[in-house]
Amino acid sequence: MARPKHSPRHNAQYDDLPPRGPVESLIYWRSAVHSGAALGAGLALLVALACCSVVSVCAYASLLALSAAVAFRIYKNVLQAVQKTNDGHPFKWLLEKDVSVSAERAQSLAAAATAHLNAALAELRRLFLVEDLVDSLKFGVLLWCLTYVGACFNGITLIILGWIALFTLPKAYEMNKAQVDANLELARAKINEISAKVRAAVPLGRKSESEKDK
């Protein structure tokens, strides 16, 4: 299939953008067709999960894919019989493709997952056991805010909103990076200022250097 031609202005716009991986290219809308298809397919799946059970959605989606594959296979077989050709299996290139996961890849994924899990457990232990009073208070405020979020939205609704945000916020940030960074820096400076005042007023702040060295 021939690639659509774009205007010089369109090409210059995308030539100035930093290179991205395949997943990041979808999120940053490097190809509107691919990103739109991914966004629409994900939304359709999530809405289906909101209306039906996981088992039903998986069964219907698999049945739809299987029906499409069988119909295409029969169509190609009939077409080959009429044209008296021997093109072989229509999905030959997929059947010959290696889809196995190598041991090295599995080990690297397991190691990365273990590192993230250990870091999360260590951080949760630090927050729940109040190693730093200010950080634990921040965590408490976050949990308190989440109680209101949970009262307004269920889990699948939050996932749908997160999926939409995944395809909108990164692109919006990329287009307005300077303004967003400036506002974030102001907010970060204000939070750090308030945290410093709280730590100075509360004697149970961060551990002293002598305690850390023990």
Buried (B, 14 or more C-beta within 10 A) or exposed (E): EEEEEEEEEEEEEEEEEEEEEEEEBBBBBBBEEEBEEBBEEBBEBBEBBBEEEEEEBBEEEEEEEEEEEEEEEEEBEEEBEEEEEEEEEBEEEEEEEEEEEEEEEEEEEEEEEEEEEEEEEEEEEBBEEBEBBBBBBBBEEEEEEEEEEEEEEEEEEEBBEEBBEBBEEBBEBBEEEEEBEEEEEEEEEEEEEEBEEBBEEEEEBBEEEEEEEE
